[in-house]
Amino acid sequence: MDISKETEQKISQLQMFEQSLQSFLGQKQQFQIQLVEVESALNELNGTDRAFRIIGNIMVESDKSELKADLQSKKEMLELRIKTMEKQESQVREKASKLQSEILKKIKKED
């Protein structure tokens, strides 16, 4: 079965989309792990009177409200990044799906 150059290029493009999706999934997973850690830290912070921050190799007592504000800010940033990743992932999936349909149609025509 001979495949036209155009179809080969589209297949290469589809493979690039698949690689992008894998990259997005990996990044999104890392952000989700960080988000779980931040949420856990916020929950622990609510149940204590004293708060500590790790700086380098030492733990330093920190202002609880300041630490809570920092964690809340980080949580919001992570949630925003995850939403952005999901939008990008969705767009790439849609493009990949359309391209896959085009490739299948071309291959059937070329048979």
Order of alpha helices (4+ residues) and beta strands (2+ residues): alpha-beta-beta-alpha
